[in-house]
Amino acid sequence: MLQSPTGSIDLAQATASHGAFALAVADLDSFSLVGTVAIIENREAFFAAERLAVHGLRARTFVLGNGRLSQRLRAWLAAQTVSARPIELWHCGDYDAAGLSDYLALRAAGARVHLFVPAQLGDLLQRYGKPALVLGNAELDRLRRQFADPDVERVCALLLAHGGGLEQELLLLGTEQRTGPPPG
């Protein structure tokens, strides 16, 4: 649900009725989310985000991060997690330095956020891991020192063990409604 100054919008129902629901507002602070919300880093995964439920993601509302979240959006999402009616917030990004940095930057903004780590991440990394995806950078190293996070440490250990990262679109493999080439 999205609460606005004029009432509530059931985002799942609006999306089902119209095929998509988008919101661009100048004053984000007058809106609030209700329920379980997932931030999806990449567009392809965003447009199929409900299929991530097979990996255990319970969200019904999805926010497109489109790469890196802006500071303004991070602050607004952080405020949603500590409001009078806090949301349950999940970060679903690539399993690489950029995705993990974006998650930790949300924490730095004050968000109570969970990192989405599917149980079979190690198997996916072994099969589809990309050595080209950067495993570390100065921003991630700084954020890891500032915010100890067992999920980030577990993912970093898997990335190092398998020698590469994973694009989140690969979580969609095997969940297709139709057959086609693997994403990514």
N, C-alpha and C positions, 0 to 999 in steps of 0.2 A: 504494500500500500504506500502511496505517496500522499502525505498530508499537505494541503495548501491552505492559504488563507480563506479560500472559498469552499473547502470541503475535501473529500478523499477521492483518490483515483485508485482503483484496483488495477495495477499494472499488468498482471497476468491476464485479466479479463480484457483489458484494452488491447493488449497484444494479440490475443486470440481472435478478437472481433475484427481487428484492422490489419493484422499481419505484422505490425510493428508499432512500437510506441516510443517516441523520442521527446525529450524535453530539453529545451535550451532556455535558461532564465538568466536575467541580469542580476536578480537578487536571490541567490541560493538560500540565504538564511531564512527566508520566509517559507521554505519547504522542508519537510522532514520525511524520512523513510520509516517504515514499520516492517518488521519481519526479518527474514534471513536474506542477506544481500551478498552477492559475490562480485568482486571486481575482476573483470576478464581483460587480460592484457592485449590480446590480438583479435582483430576483426573476424577472422574465420571462425575461431572458437566462440566468439561472442554470438554470432548468428546461429550457432548450434549449441549454445551453453546448456540448455535443458538436458542434452545428451550426456553431460558430465555427471548426472545423477547415478549412472551405472558405476562410477568410481567413488560414490558416497557423498557427493555434493548435494546438499538439501536445499539450496537457495532457489527461490522463485523469482527473485528480482536480480537483474544483472546490470552492472555499470561498465561501459566500455572505457577501459583505460587508454586504449589506442597508443600503446608504447609506454610512455611514462606519464603518471598522473601529475597534473599541474599542482602547484602549491595551494592554490585556492580550493581545488577539489579535494585535496588531501585534508585540509583544515575542516572543510564542511563534513566530509565523511567521518573524521575523528570526532567532531561534535555530535554526530548521530549516534556514536557508540557510547557516549556518556550522558545522553539526554535523559529526560524524565522517563521516556519510553525507548530505551536503547535498542538498537538493532544488533543482530548477530552478523558480524562482518567477516567475510572470507576473501583472501587474496589468491587469485588464480593466475599466475603468470608463467612465463618461460622459466625453466629450471636452469638458470645461468646467473651470472653476476648482475645483470641489469634487472631481471625479475626479482631476485632476492633483495637487491638494493631498494627497489620500489616498495616492497613489503616492509622493509625496515624503516624506510622514510615515512611510511604511514604510522608506524609505531613512534617515530621521532616526533610526529605531529600530534601525538597523544591518543591515537586510535587504539581501541581494544579490538585487535584484528587477529584472525587465525590464518596461518599459511596452509593452503590446500596441498596436501601431499598424499597422492593415491598410494594404496598399499603395494601396488605392483610397480612403483617407480623404478626400483633397481632393475627389474626385468626389462622395462621399456628402455632404460638407459643402455643396458647391455645390447639390446637389439637395434635401437635407433639413435643412440647417442651421437652427437656431432662434436668432434674434437675442435671444430672452428668456433663453437660457442665459448666465449670467454668464461673462465672459471673464477677469476678474481680480478679486482680492480681496487684502486685507492678508496673509492666511495664505499664499496662493500666492506673492505677491511676496517674503515673508520666506524661504520655503522655496527659491525659485528662487535667491535670493542665497546661501543656505547650501549648496545642492547643485546645482552646474552639471550639467545633464543635456541632452545633445544631442537626445534624443527629445522631452523636454518643450519645448525651444525650437522644435523643428520643428513640434510640434502647436500651440503658441501662435501661431506665424507663420501656420499654416493657419487657425486660428480668427479671427485678425485679418483675414486676407485675404478670408475668406468672411463675416465679420461676424456670426458666431454659433457656437454649440456643437452637439454631436450627442449624442443619447442612444444608449447602446450597443445598445439593442434594435433599432435600425435596421440593425445588422450582420446581423440574422437575415433581413432581406428577401431573397427569392429562395432561401432555404434551407429553406422550409417543406415539410413532408411533405404538407400539405393547402393549399388555397387559402383566402384570407381577407383581411380588411383589414390594412393595414400596422400593425405594432406601434407603440405610443407614442401 
